Amino acid sequence: MPTDPLSTTFATLADPTRRAILARLALGEATVNELAAPFEMSLPAISKHLKVLERAGLITRGREAQWRPCRLKAGPLKEVAGWLEHYRRFWDDSFDRMADYLKEIQTKGDPDGRKN
């Protein structure tokens, strides 16, 4: 497992089962049985995914009677969003330049002399 938090979060999110679990927890807390229901895998396998999510700080598990409900802890996702924000600006700038170019060629016509 990577040592820096951002790499740990990305490594954890690399697995589609863990992403699906996080998506379910975004709707509200759930027990291990509830989280396991949509998957064709054993409860121990789901528990291993939950341990990875917990170590990455993406979920917490409480204790209520015999249940250990899981809750989304979105803090590490905020760091990911901040990292991705830099690249969103890159794409926004690229799309703006492409829009300017398309507008320019529409007003001038295409290189074959036809007006658009």
Biopython code that builds the backbone (N, CA, C, O; Angstrom):
import numpy as np
from Bio.PDB.StructureBuilder import StructureBuilder

atoms = [
    (1, "MET", "N", (0.860, -1.180, 0.000)),
    (1, "MET", "CA", (0.000, 0.000, 0.000)),
    (1, "MET", "C", (0.901, 1.235, 0.000)),
    (1, "MET", "O", (1.855, 1.307, 0.774)),
    (2, "PRO", "N", (0.602, 2.207, -0.865)),
    (2, "PRO", "CA", (1.394, 3.442, -0.903)),
    (2, "PRO", "C", (1.371, 4.152, 0.445)),
    (2, "PRO", "O", (0.478, 3.935, 1.264)),
    (3, "THR", "N", (2.385, 5.017, 0.662)),
    (3, "THR", "CA", (2.480, 5.675, 1.955)),
    (3, "THR", "C", (1.854, 7.069, 1.980)),
    (3, "THR", "O", (1.416, 7.526, 3.036)),
    (4, "ASP", "N", (1.806, 7.751, 0.834)),
    (4, "ASP", "CA", (1.200, 9.079, 0.891)),
    (4, "ASP", "C", (-0.323, 8.953, 0.743)),
    (4, "ASP", "O", (-0.805, 8.081, 0.020)),
    (5, "PRO", "N", (-1.071, 9.813, 1.418)),
    (5, "PRO", "CA", (-2.526, 9.666, 1.458)),
    (5, "PRO", "C", (-3.205, 9.691, 0.088)),
    (5, "PRO", "O", (-4.137, 8.921, -0.149)),
    (6, "LEU", "N", (-2.754, 10.561, -0.815)),
    (6, "LEU", "CA", (-3.391, 10.642, -2.133)),
    (6, "LEU", "C", (-3.200, 9.344, -2.911)),
    (6, "LEU", "O", (-4.136, 8.853, -3.542)),
    (7, "SER", "N", (-1.990, 8.788, -2.868)),
    (7, "SER", "CA", (-1.730, 7.518, -3.558)),
    (7, "SER", "C", (-2.534, 6.387, -2.931)),
    (7, "SER", "O", (-3.040, 5.518, -3.640)),
    (8, "THR", "N", (-2.655, 6.394, -1.612)),
    (8, "THR", "CA", (-3.454, 5.378, -0.924)),
    (8, "THR", "C", (-4.910, 5.459, -1.369)),
    (8, "THR", "O", (-5.551, 4.437, -1.609)),
    (9, "THR", "N", (-5.426, 6.680, -1.476)),
    (9, "THR", "CA", (-6.816, 6.853, -1.899)),
    (9, "THR", "C", (-7.004, 6.360, -3.335)),
    (9, "THR", "O", (-7.963, 5.645, -3.628)),
    (10, "PHE", "N", (-6.090, 6.742, -4.228)),
    (10, "PHE", "CA", (-6.215, 6.282, -5.616)),
    (10, "PHE", "C", (-6.087, 4.761, -5.705)),
    (10, "PHE", "O", (-6.828, 4.129, -6.458)),
    (11, "ALA", "N", (-5.169, 4.168, -4.957)),
    (11, "ALA", "CA", (-5.018, 2.709, -4.988)),
    (11, "ALA", "C", (-6.288, 2.030, -4.485)),
    (11, "ALA", "O", (-6.702, 0.999, -5.016)),
    (12, "THR", "N", (-6.891, 2.604, -3.477)),
    (12, "THR", "CA", (-8.133, 2.047, -2.931)),
    (12, "THR", "C", (-9.270, 2.182, -3.941)),
    (12, "THR", "O", (-10.077, 1.265, -4.093)),
    (13, "LEU", "N", (-9.336, 3.308, -4.623)),
    (13, "LEU", "CA", (-10.407, 3.552, -5.595)),
    (13, "LEU", "C", (-10.205, 2.780, -6.894)),
    (13, "LEU", "O", (-11.100, 2.759, -7.739)),
    (14, "ALA", "N", (-9.060, 2.152, -7.069)),
    (14, "ALA", "CA", (-8.787, 1.410, -8.304)),
    (14, "ALA", "C", (-9.690, 0.187, -8.444)),
    (14, "ALA", "O", (-9.850, -0.335, -9.548)),
    (15, "ASP", "N", (-10.274, -0.271, -7.359)),
    (15, "ASP", "CA", (-11.106, -1.474, -7.398)),
    (15, "ASP", "C", (-12.583, -1.090, -7.575)),
    (15, "ASP", "O", (-13.105, -0.292, -6.797)),
    (16, "PRO", "N", (-13.262, -1.647, -8.589)),
    (16, "PRO", "CA", (-14.665, -1.275, -8.829)),
    (16, "PRO", "C", (-15.607, -1.672, -7.700)),
    (16, "PRO", "O", (-16.603, -0.988, -7.467)),
    (17, "THR", "N", (-15.315, -2.761, -6.995)),
    (17, "THR", "CA", (-16.178, -3.157, -5.864)),
    (17, "THR", "C", (-16.116, -2.096, -4.780)),
    (17, "THR", "O", (-17.141, -1.719, -4.211)),
    (18, "ARG", "N", (-14.913, -1.614, -4.495)),
    (18, "ARG", "CA", (-14.776, -0.581, -3.450)),
    (18, "ARG", "C", (-15.460, 0.716, -3.878)),
    (18, "ARG", "O", (-16.061, 1.400, -3.050)),
    (19, "ARG", "N", (-15.373, 1.059, -5.166)),
    (19, "ARG", "CA", (-16.077, 2.273, -5.639)),
    (19, "ARG", "C", (-17.587, 2.090, -5.497)),
    (19, "ARG", "O", (-18.292, 3.026, -5.119)),
    (20, "ALA", "N", (-18.083, 0.897, -5.796)),
    (20, "ALA", "CA", (-19.525, 0.635, -5.664)),
    (20, "ALA", "C", (-19.941, 0.713, -4.201)),
    (20, "ALA", "O", (-21.015, 1.228, -3.892)),
    (21, "ILE", "N", (-19.117, 0.217, -3.313)),
    (21, "ILE", "CA", (-19.423, 0.297, -1.874)),
    (21, "ILE", "C", (-19.493, 1.764, -1.446)),
    (21, "ILE", "O", (-20.401, 2.155, -0.713)),
    (22, "LEU", "N", (-18.539, 2.571, -1.901)),
    (22, "LEU", "CA", (-18.563, 4.000, -1.547)),
    (22, "LEU", "C", (-19.822, 4.670, -2.106)),
    (22, "LEU", "O", (-20.439, 5.499, -1.436)),
    (23, "ALA", "N", (-20.198, 4.307, -3.337)),
    (23, "ALA", "CA", (-21.416, 4.890, -3.922)),
    (23, "ALA", "C", (-22.633, 4.533, -3.083)),
    (23, "ALA", "O", (-23.507, 5.373, -2.870)),
    (24, "ARG", "N", (-22.698, 3.301, -2.608)),
    (24, "ARG", "CA", (-23.815, 2.890, -1.750)),
    (24, "ARG", "C", (-23.789, 3.664, -0.443)),
    (24, "ARG", "O", (-24.833, 4.105, 0.037)),
    (25, "LEU", "N", (-22.608, 3.835, 0.138)),
    (25, "LEU", "CA", (-22.510, 4.541, 1.420)),
    (25, "LEU", "C", (-22.794, 6.041, 1.273)),
    (25, "LEU", "O", (-23.124, 6.707, 2.255)),
    (26, "ALA", "N", (-22.670, 6.568, 0.067)),
    (26, "ALA", "CA", (-23.024, 7.979, -0.147)),
    (26, "ALA", "C", (-24.521, 8.192, 0.065)),
    (26, "ALA", "O", (-24.964, 9.317, 0.296)),
    (27, "LEU", "N", (-25.300, 7.107, -0.014)),
    (27, "LEU", "CA", (-26.746, 7.200, 0.221)),
    (27, "LEU", "C", (-27.092, 7.096, 1.696)),
    (27, "LEU", "O", (-28.208, 7.422, 2.100)),
    (28, "GLY", "N", (-26.135, 6.640, 2.508)),
    (28, "GLY", "CA", (-26.371, 6.499, 3.939)),
    (28, "GLY", "C", (-25.652, 5.281, 4.479)),
    (28, "GLY", "O", (-25.174, 4.439, 3.718)),
    (29, "GLU", "N", (-25.577, 5.189, 5.807)),
    (29, "GLU", "CA", (-24.851, 4.084, 6.413)),
    (29, "GLU", "C", (-25.497, 2.745, 6.079)),
    (29, "GLU", "O", (-26.688, 2.670, 5.775)),
    (30, "ALA", "N", (-24.689, 1.694, 6.141)),
    (30, "ALA", "CA", (-25.177, 0.354, 5.797)),
    (30, "ALA", "C", (-24.367, -0.678, 6.562)),
    (30, "ALA", "O", (-23.223, -0.435, 6.945)),
    (31, "THR", "N", (-24.984, -1.842, 6.777)),
    (31, "THR", "CA", (-24.275, -2.950, 7.427)),
    (31, "THR", "C", (-23.487, -3.723, 6.366)),
    (31, "THR", "O", (-23.662, -3.508, 5.166)),
    (32, "VAL", "N", (-22.631, -4.612, 6.822)),
    (32, "VAL", "CA", (-21.844, -5.431, 5.901)),
    (32, "VAL", "C", (-22.777, -6.266, 5.031)),
    (32, "VAL", "O", (-22.548, -6.396, 3.828)),
    (33, "ASN", "N", (-23.825, -6.832, 5.623)),
    (33, "ASN", "CA", (-24.774, -7.633, 4.844)),
    (33, "ASN", "C", (-25.452, -6.799, 3.760)),
    (33, "ASN", "O", (-25.614, -7.258, 2.630)),
    (34, "GLU", "N", (-25.842, -5.588, 4.101)),
    (34, "GLU", "CA", (-26.467, -4.715, 3.107)),
    (34, "GLU", "C", (-25.489, -4.358, 1.993)),
    (34, "GLU", "O", (-25.862, -4.303, 0.821)),
    (35, "LEU", "N", (-24.238, -4.117, 2.368)),
    (35, "LEU", "CA", (-23.227, -3.764, 1.365)),
    (35, "LEU", "C", (-22.887, -4.954, 0.477)),
    (35, "LEU", "O", (-22.560, -4.784, -0.698)),
    (36, "ALA", "N", (-22.966, -6.169, 1.041)),
    (36, "ALA", "CA", (-22.613, -7.371, 0.281)),
    (36, "ALA", "C", (-23.720, -7.807, -0.668)),
    (36, "ALA", "O", (-23.452, -8.514, -1.639)),
    (37, "ALA", "N", (-24.963, -7.399, -0.408)),
    (37, "ALA", "CA", (-26.118, -7.902, -1.165)),
    (37, "ALA", "C", (-25.977, -7.809, -2.689)),
    (37, "ALA", "O", (-26.306, -8.777, -3.374)),
    (38, "PRO", "N", (-25.502, -6.687, -3.251)),
    (38, "PRO", "CA", (-25.460, -6.611, -4.717)),
    (38, "PRO", "C", (-24.328, -7.422, -5.371)),
    (38, "PRO", "O", (-24.291, -7.550, -6.594)),
    (39, "PHE", "N", (-23.423, -7.959, -4.576)),
    (39, "PHE", "CA", (-22.244, -8.614, -5.130)),
    (39, "PHE", "C", (-22.344, -10.128, -4.986)),
    (39, "PHE", "O", (-22.939, -10.639, -4.038)),
    (40, "GLU", "N", (-21.760, -10.824, -5.930)),
    (40, "GLU", "CA", (-21.665, -12.274, -5.821)),
    (40, "GLU", "C", (-20.308, -12.612, -5.230)),
    (40, "GLU", "O", (-19.437, -13.166, -5.899)),
    (41, "MET", "N", (-20.152, -12.269, -3.974)),
    (41, "MET", "CA", (-18.919, -12.617, -3.262)),
    (41, "MET", "C", (-19.251, -12.851, -1.796)),
    (41, "MET", "O", (-20.298, -12.434, -1.302)),
    (42, "SER", "N", (-18.350, -13.515, -1.124)),
    (42, "SER", "CA", (-18.592, -13.903, 0.265)),
    (42, "SER", "C", (-18.526, -12.688, 1.202)),
    (42, "SER", "O", (-17.969, -11.648, 0.851)),
    (43, "LEU", "N", (-19.099, -12.840, 2.383)),
    (43, "LEU", "CA", (-18.999, -11.768, 3.384)),
    (43, "LEU", "C", (-17.550, -11.499, 3.772)),
    (43, "LEU", "O", (-17.177, -10.336, 3.930)),
    (44, "PRO", "N", (-16.704, -12.546, 3.935)),
    (44, "PRO", "CA", (-15.290, -12.254, 4.229)),
    (44, "PRO", "C", (-14.615, -11.438, 3.125)),
    (44, "PRO", "O", (-13.765, -10.594, 3.410)),
    (45, "ALA", "N", (-14.987, -11.682, 1.874)),
    (45, "ALA", "CA", (-14.390, -10.899, 0.776)),
    (45, "ALA", "C", (-14.831, -9.441, 0.864)),
    (45, "ALA", "O", (-14.027, -8.532, 0.652)),
    (46, "ILE", "N", (-16.113, -9.216, 1.177)),
    (46, "ILE", "CA", (-16.594, -7.835, 1.347)),
    (46, "ILE", "C", (-15.898, -7.192, 2.544)),
    (46, "ILE", "O", (-15.531, -6.018, 2.496)),
    (47, "SER", "N", (-15.717, -7.959, 3.613)),
    (47, "SER", "CA", (-15.038, -7.426, 4.793)),
    (47, "SER", "C", (-13.608, -7.006, 4.467)),
    (47, "SER", "O", (-13.117, -6.012, 5.004)),
    (48, "LYS", "N", (-12.937, -7.753, 3.594)),
    (48, "LYS", "CA", (-11.578, -7.350, 3.191)),
    (48, "LYS", "C", (-11.610, -6.011, 2.458)),
    (48, "LYS", "O", (-10.755, -5.155, 2.683)),
    (49, "HIS", "N", (-12.600, -5.833, 1.579)),
    (49, "HIS", "CA", (-12.724, -4.543, 0.894)),
    (49, "HIS", "C", (-12.991, -3.427, 1.909)),
    (49, "HIS", "O", (-12.436, -2.333, 1.803)),
    (50, "LEU", "N", (-13.837, -3.717, 2.881)),
    (50, "LEU", "CA", (-14.141, -2.699, 3.896)),
    (50, "LEU", "C", (-12.906, -2.334, 4.713)),
    (50, "LEU", "O", (-12.718, -1.173, 5.075)),
    (51, "LYS", "N", (-12.071, -3.318, 5.001)),
    (51, "LYS", "CA", (-10.829, -3.026, 5.734)),
    (51, "LYS", "C", (-9.917, -2.115, 4.925)),
    (51, "LYS", "O", (-9.296, -1.205, 5.475)),
    (52, "VAL", "N", (-9.835, -2.358, 3.616)),
    (52, "VAL", "CA", (-9.009, -1.498, 2.756)),
    (52, "VAL", "C", (-9.569, -0.075, 2.756)),
    (52, "VAL", "O", (-8.818, 0.895, 2.867)),
    (53, "LEU", "N", (-10.895, 0.041, 2.629)),
    (53, "LEU", "CA", (-11.533, 1.357, 2.645)),
    (53, "LEU", "C", (-11.313, 2.063, 3.984)),
    (53, "LEU", "O", (-11.086, 3.272, 4.028)),
    (54, "GLU", "N", (-11.382, 1.304, 5.061)),
    (54, "GLU", "CA", (-11.192, 1.871, 6.401)),
    (54, "GLU", "C", (-9.751, 2.336, 6.592)),
    (54, "GLU", "O", (-9.511, 3.416, 7.132)),
    (55, "ARG", "N", (-8.787, 1.517, 6.147)),
    (55, "ARG", "CA", (-7.365, 1.907, 6.266)),
    (55, "ARG", "C", (-7.064, 3.162, 5.460)),
    (55, "ARG", "O", (-6.224, 3.969, 5.856)),
    (56, "ALA", "N", (-7.744, 3.329, 4.336)),
    (56, "ALA", "CA", (-7.548, 4.519, 3.505)),
    (56, "ALA", "C", (-8.285, 5.736, 4.060)),
    (56, "ALA", "O", (-8.157, 6.840, 3.532)),
    (57, "GLY", "N", (-9.052, 5.529, 5.122)),
    (57, "GLY", "CA", (-9.787, 6.641, 5.746)),
    (57, "GLY", "C", (-11.040, 7.029, 5.001)),
    (57, "GLY", "O", (-11.576, 8.116, 5.215)),
    (58, "LEU", "N", (-11.527, 6.140, 4.111)),
    (58, "LEU", "CA", (-12.709, 6.468, 3.313)),
    (58, "LEU", "C", (-14.010, 6.051, 3.984)),
    (58, "LEU", "O", (-15.079, 6.527, 3.601)),
    (59, "ILE", "N", (-13.940, 5.174, 4.974)),
    (59, "ILE", "CA", (-15.141, 4.784, 5.711)),
    (59, "ILE", "C", (-14.797, 4.674, 7.195)),
    (59, "ILE", "O", (-13.632, 4.559, 7.574)),
    (60, "THR", "N", (-15.826, 4.712, 8.011)),
    (60, "THR", "CA", (-15.687, 4.384, 9.432)),
    (60, "THR", "C", (-16.705, 3.294, 9.731)),
    (60, "THR", "O", (-17.733, 3.184, 9.063)),
    (61, "ARG", "N", (-16.405, 2.502, 10.732)),
    (61, "ARG", "CA", (-17.359, 1.468, 11.158)),
    (61, "ARG", "C", (-17.680, 1.689, 12.621)),
    (61, "ARG", "O", (-16.789, 1.769, 13.468)),
    (62, "GLY", "N", (-18.954, 1.784, 12.899)),
    (62, "GLY", "CA", (-19.400, 1.979, 14.265)),
    (62, "GLY", "C", (-19.767, 0.658, 14.904)),
    (62, "GLY", "O", (-19.497, -0.412, 14.358)),
    (63, "ARG", "N", (-20.381, 0.747, 16.063)),
    (63, "ARG", "CA", (-20.845, -0.463, 16.736)),
    (63, "ARG", "C", (-22.191, -0.144, 17.371)),
    (63, "ARG", "O", (-22.301, 0.714, 18.247)),
    (64, "GLU", "N", (-23.211, -0.858, 16.905)),
    (64, "GLU", "CA", (-24.556, -0.718, 17.461)),
    (64, "GLU", "C", (-25.087, -2.125, 17.672)),
    (64, "GLU", "O", (-25.419, -2.824, 16.714)),
    (65, "ALA", "N", (-25.167, -2.542, 18.945)),
    (65, "ALA", "CA", (-25.548, -3.916, 19.293)),
    (65, "ALA", "C", (-24.625, -4.885, 18.572)),
    (65, "ALA", "O", (-23.407, -4.799, 18.725)),
    (66, "GLN", "N", (-25.181, -5.813, 17.784)),
    (66, "GLN", "CA", (-24.323, -6.773, 17.088)),
    (66, "GLN", "C", (-23.937, -6.296, 15.686)),
    (66, "GLN", "O", (-23.227, -7.009, 14.978)),
    (67, "TRP", "N", (-24.388, -5.102, 15.266)),
    (67, "TRP", "CA", (-24.083, -4.588, 13.937)),
    (67, "TRP", "C", (-22.926, -3.611, 13.983)),
    (67, "TRP", "O", (-22.690, -2.942, 14.989)),
    (68, "ARG", "N", (-22.226, -3.545, 12.895)),
    (68, "ARG", "CA", (-21.158, -2.560, 12.742)),
    (68, "ARG", "C", (-21.440, -1.764, 11.472)),
    (68, "ARG", "O", (-20.856, -2.030, 10.422)),
    (69, "PRO", "N", (-22.342, -0.785, 11.577)),
    (69, "PRO", "CA", (-22.689, -0.015, 10.376)),
    (69, "PRO", "C", (-21.493, 0.763, 9.834)),
    (69, "PRO", "O", (-20.673, 1.283, 10.591)),
    (70, "CYS", "N", (-21.415, 0.829, 8.523)),
    (70, "CYS", "CA", (-20.335, 1.548, 7.856)),
    (70, "CYS", "C", (-20.862, 2.905, 7.395)),
    (70, "CYS", "O", (-22.020, 3.044, 7.000)),
    (71, "ARG", "N", (-19.995, 3.881, 7.457)),
    (71, "ARG", "CA", (-20.352, 5.240, 7.035)),
    (71, "ARG", "C", (-19.261, 5.785, 6.122)),
    (71, "ARG", "O", (-18.077, 5.515, 6.323)),
    (72, "LEU", "N", (-19.667, 6.546, 5.126)),
    (72, "LEU", "CA", (-18.724, 7.202, 4.228)),
    (72, "LEU", "C", (-18.003, 8.306, 4.977)),
    (72, "LEU", "O", (-18.617, 9.068, 5.723)),
    (73, "LYS", "N", (-16.716, 8.386, 4.777)),
    (73, "LYS", "CA", (-15.903, 9.462, 5.345)),
    (73, "LYS", "C", (-15.218, 10.112, 4.147)),
    (73, "LYS", "O", (-14.202, 9.614, 3.662)),
    (74, "ALA", "N", (-15.766, 11.209, 3.678)),
    (74, "ALA", "CA", (-15.395, 11.749, 2.369)),
    (74, "ALA", "C", (-14.141, 12.618, 2.367)),
    (74, "ALA", "O", (-13.760, 13.122, 1.310)),
    (75, "GLY", "N", (-13.492, 12.811, 3.499)),
    (75, "GLY", "CA", (-12.310, 13.678, 3.558)),
    (75, "GLY", "C", (-11.253, 13.358, 2.502)),
    (75, "GLY", "O", (-10.821, 14.261, 1.787)),
    (76, "PRO", "N", (-10.825, 12.097, 2.383)),
    (76, "PRO", "CA", (-9.815, 11.792, 1.367)),
    (76, "PRO", "C", (-10.284, 12.062, -0.058)),
    (76, "PRO", "O", (-9.467, 12.349, -0.933)),
    (77, "LEU", "N", (-11.587, 11.974, -0.298)),
    (77, "LEU", "CA", (-12.105, 12.259, -1.642)),
    (77, "LEU", "C", (-11.972, 13.751, -1.973)),
    (77, "LEU", "O", (-11.845, 14.123, -3.139)),
    (78, "LYS", "N", (-12.001, 14.587, -0.953)),
    (78, "LYS", "CA", (-11.823, 16.021, -1.176)),
    (78, "LYS", "C", (-10.410, 16.302, -1.690)),
    (78, "LYS", "O", (-10.215, 17.151, -2.560)),
    (79, "GLU", "N", (-9.430, 15.581, -1.145)),
    (79, "GLU", "CA", (-8.049, 15.732, -1.613)),
    (79, "GLU", "C", (-7.926, 15.296, -3.073)),
    (79, "GLU", "O", (-7.232, 15.940, -3.859)),
    (80, "VAL", "N", (-8.602, 14.201, -3.435)),
    (80, "VAL", "CA", (-8.609, 13.730, -4.828)),
    (80, "VAL", "C", (-9.253, 14.787, -5.727)),
    (80, "VAL", "O", (-8.741, 15.094, -6.803)),
    (81, "ALA", "N", (-10.379, 15.336, -5.274)),
    (81, "ALA", "CA", (-11.068, 16.355, -6.073)),
    (81, "ALA", "C", (-10.173, 17.577, -6.283)),
    (81, "ALA", "O", (-10.155, 18.154, -7.370)),
    (82, "GLY", "N", (-9.437, 17.969, -5.254)),
    (82, "GLY", "CA", (-8.517, 19.095, -5.370)),
    (82, "GLY", "C", (-7.413, 18.822, -6.380)),
    (82, "GLY", "O", (-7.029, 19.700, -7.151)),
    (83, "TRP", "N", (-6.907, 17.591, -6.365)),
    (83, "TRP", "CA", (-5.857, 17.209, -7.313)),
    (83, "TRP", "C", (-6.403, 17.222, -8.741)),
    (83, "TRP", "O", (-5.735, 17.698, -9.659)),
    (84, "LEU", "N", (-7.607, 16.702, -8.925)),
    (84, "LEU", "CA", (-8.211, 16.650, -10.254)),
    (84, "LEU", "C", (-8.607, 18.038, -10.760)),
    (84, "LEU", "O", (-8.675, 18.258, -11.969)),
    (85, "GLU", "N", (-8.869, 18.979, -9.843)),
    (85, "GLU", "CA", (-9.278, 20.319, -10.223)),
    (85, "GLU", "C", (-8.251, 20.966, -11.144)),
    (85, "GLU", "O", (-8.622, 21.666, -12.086)),
    (86, "HIS", "N", (-6.977, 20.742, -10.887)),
    (86, "HIS", "CA", (-5.907, 21.289, -11.724)),
    (86, "HIS", "C", (-6.092, 20.835, -13.176)),
    (86, "HIS", "O", (-5.931, 21.629, -14.103)),
    (87, "TYR", "N", (-6.428, 19.564, -13.366)),
    (87, "TYR", "CA", (-6.592, 19.033, -14.715)),
    (87, "TYR", "C", (-7.903, 19.474, -15.349)),
    (87, "TYR", "O", (-7.989, 19.560, -16.574)),
    (88, "ARG", "N", (-8.917, 19.753, -14.554)),
    (88, "ARG", "CA", (-10.170, 20.281, -15.087)),
    (88, "ARG", "C", (-9.909, 21.648, -15.717)),
    (88, "ARG", "O", (-10.440, 21.953, -16.785)),
    (89, "ARG", "N", (-9.092, 22.469, -15.057)),
    (89, "ARG", "CA", (-8.750, 23.770, -15.624)),
    (89, "ARG", "C", (-8.015, 23.606, -16.947)),
    (89, "ARG", "O", (-8.243, 24.368, -17.886)),
    (90, "PHE", "N", (-7.120, 22.599, -17.023)),
    (90, "PHE", "CA", (-6.402, 22.319, -18.264)),
    (90, "PHE", "C", (-7.399, 22.010, -19.372)),
    (90, "PHE", "O", (-7.290, 22.565, -20.465)),
    (91, "TRP", "N", (-8.377, 21.128, -19.112)),
    (91, "TRP", "CA", (-9.358, 20.766, -20.129)),
    (91, "TRP", "C", (-10.273, 21.922, -20.467)),
    (91, "TRP", "O", (-10.627, 22.113, -21.630)),
    (92, "ASP", "N", (-10.662, 22.697, -19.465)),
    (92, "ASP", "CA", (-11.497, 23.872, -19.736)),
    (92, "ASP", "C", (-10.779, 24.832, -20.675)),
    (92, "ASP", "O", (-11.375, 25.342, -21.623)),
    (93, "ASP", "N", (-9.484, 25.079, -20.409)),
    (93, "ASP", "CA", (-8.703, 25.968, -21.277)),
    (93, "ASP", "C", (-8.616, 25.400, -22.687)),
    (93, "ASP", "O", (-8.747, 26.137, -23.664)),
    (94, "SER", "N", (-8.393, 24.088, -22.798)),
    (94, "SER", "CA", (-8.302, 23.446, -24.109)),
    (94, "SER", "C", (-9.624, 23.564, -24.870)),
    (94, "SER", "O", (-9.627, 23.855, -26.067)),
    (95, "PHE", "N", (-10.726, 23.343, -24.192)),
    (95, "PHE", "CA", (-12.034, 23.457, -24.844)),
    (95, "PHE", "C", (-12.325, 24.908, -25.240)),
    (95, "PHE", "O", (-12.918, 25.165, -26.288)),
    (96, "ASP", "N", (-11.903, 25.850, -24.394)),
    (96, "ASP", "CA", (-12.094, 27.260, -24.744)),
    (96, "ASP", "C", (-11.322, 27.608, -26.018)),
    (96, "ASP", "O", (-11.838, 28.305, -26.892)),
    (97, "ARG", "N", (-10.077, 27.115, -26.117)),
    (97, "ARG", "CA", (-9.274, 27.388, -27.323)),
    (97, "ARG", "C", (-9.909, 26.735, -28.547)),
    (97, "ARG", "O", (-9.934, 27.326, -29.627)),
    (98, "MET", "N", (-10.419, 25.520, -28.378)),
    (98, "MET", "CA", (-11.073, 24.842, -29.503)),
    (98, "MET", "C", (-12.342, 25.589, -29.910)),
    (98, "MET", "O", (-12.625, 25.721, -31.101)),
    (99, "ALA", "N", (-13.105, 26.078, -28.938)),
    (99, "ALA", "CA", (-14.320, 26.843, -29.257)),
    (99, "ALA", "C", (-13.966, 28.113, -30.014)),
    (99, "ALA", "O", (-14.652, 28.488, -30.965)),
    (100, "ASP", "N", (-12.885, 28.781, -29.587)),
    (100, "ASP", "CA", (-12.441, 29.992, -30.295)),
    (100, "ASP", "C", (-12.044, 29.659, -31.727)),
    (100, "ASP", "O", (-12.379, 30.390, -32.659)),
    (101, "TYR", "N", (-11.322, 28.545, -31.896)),
    (101, "TYR", "CA", (-10.876, 28.135, -33.231)),
    (101, "TYR", "C", (-12.081, 27.811, -34.122)),
    (101, "TYR", "O", (-12.133, 28.229, -35.279)),
    (102, "LEU", "N", (-13.044, 27.066, -33.580)),
    (102, "LEU", "CA", (-14.238, 26.723, -34.363)),
    (102, "LEU", "C", (-15.029, 27.963, -34.757)),
    (102, "LEU", "O", (-15.539, 28.056, -35.874)),
    (103, "LYS", "N", (-15.127, 28.902, -33.846)),
    (103, "LYS", "CA", (-15.828, 30.152, -34.136)),
    (103, "LYS", "C", (-15.110, 30.917, -35.248)),
    (103, "LYS", "O", (-15.738, 31.491, -36.138)),
    (104, "GLU", "N", (-13.776, 30.908, -35.172)),
    (104, "GLU", "CA", (-12.971, 31.611, -36.175)),
    (104, "GLU", "C", (-13.162, 30.993, -37.559)),
    (104, "GLU", "O", (-13.353, 31.720, -38.534)),
    (105, "ILE", "N", (-13.113, 29.664, -37.660)),
    (105, "ILE", "CA", (-13.253, 29.052, -38.986)),
    (105, "ILE", "C", (-14.687, 29.139, -39.497)),
    (105, "ILE", "O", (-14.904, 29.118, -40.708)),
    (106, "GLN", "N", (-15.662, 29.237, -38.609)),
    (106, "GLN", "CA", (-17.040, 29.413, -39.056)),
    (106, "GLN", "C", (-17.248, 30.793, -39.655)),
    (106, "GLN", "O", (-18.005, 30.949, -40.613)),
    (107, "THR", "N", (-16.588, 31.784, -39.101)),
    (107, "THR", "CA", (-16.760, 33.139, -39.623)),
    (107, "THR", "C", (-15.959, 33.359, -40.904)),
    (107, "THR", "O", (-16.358, 34.145, -41.763)),
    (108, "LYS", "N", (-14.814, 32.654, -41.032)),
    (108, "LYS", "CA", (-13.976, 32.814, -42.227)),
    (108, "LYS", "C", (-14.373, 31.869, -43.344)),
    (108, "LYS", "O", (-14.067, 32.138, -44.505)),
    (109, "GLY", "N", (-15.046, 30.768, -43.028)),
    (109, "GLY", "CA", (-15.331, 29.740, -44.018)),
    (109, "GLY", "C", (-14.251, 28.682, -43.953)),
    (109, "GLY", "O", (-13.232, 28.874, -43.291)),
    (110, "ASP", "N", (-14.461, 27.579, -44.628)),
    (110, "ASP", "CA", (-13.464, 26.510, -44.566)),
    (110, "ASP", "C", (-12.351, 26.781, -45.574)),
    (110, "ASP", "O", (-12.489, 27.659, -46.425)),
    (111, "PRO", "N", (-11.246, 26.033, -45.488)),
    (111, "PRO", "CA", (-10.094, 26.278, -46.356)),
    (111, "PRO", "C", (-10.407, 26.098, -47.839)),
    (111, "PRO", "O", (-9.664, 26.622, -48.668)),
    (112, "ASP", "N", (-11.471, 25.382, -48.218)),
    (112, "ASP", "CA", (-11.833, 25.192, -49.622)),
    (112, "ASP", "C", (-12.625, 26.379, -50.174)),
    (112, "ASP", "O", (-13.035, 26.373, -51.335)),
    (113, "GLY", "N", (-12.833, 27.381, -49.349)),
    (113, "GLY", "CA", (-13.519, 28.569, -49.805)),
    (113, "GLY", "C", (-15.020, 28.550, -49.594)),
    (113, "GLY", "O", (-15.698, 29.528, -49.907)),
    (114, "ARG", "N", (-15.545, 27.473, -49.077)),
    (114, "ARG", "CA", (-16.987, 27.415, -48.824)),
    (114, "ARG", "C", (-17.294, 28.101, -47.509)),
    (114, "ARG", "O", (-16.568, 27.895, -46.536)),
    (115, "LYS", "N", (-18.301, 28.877, -47.444)),
    (115, "LYS", "CA", (-18.729, 29.550, -46.211)),
    (115, "LYS", "C", (-19.624, 28.609, -45.433)),
    (115, "LYS", "O", (-20.496, 27.954, -46.006)),
    (116, "ASN", "N", (-19.413, 28.540, -44.142)),
    (116, "ASN", "CA", (-20.222, 27.659, -43.295)),
    (116, "ASN", "C", (-21.467, 28.342, -42.815)),
    (116, "ASN", "O", (-22.260, 27.742, -42.090)),
]
sb = StructureBuilder()
sb.init_structure("model")
sb.init_model(0)
sb.init_chain("A")
sb.init_seg("    ")
for serial, (resi, resn, name, xyz) in enumerate(atoms, 1):
    if name == "N":
        sb.init_residue(resn, " ", resi, " ")
    sb.init_atom(name, np.array(xyz, "f"), 0.0, 1.0, " ", f" {name:<3s}", serial, name[0])
structure = sb.get_structure()
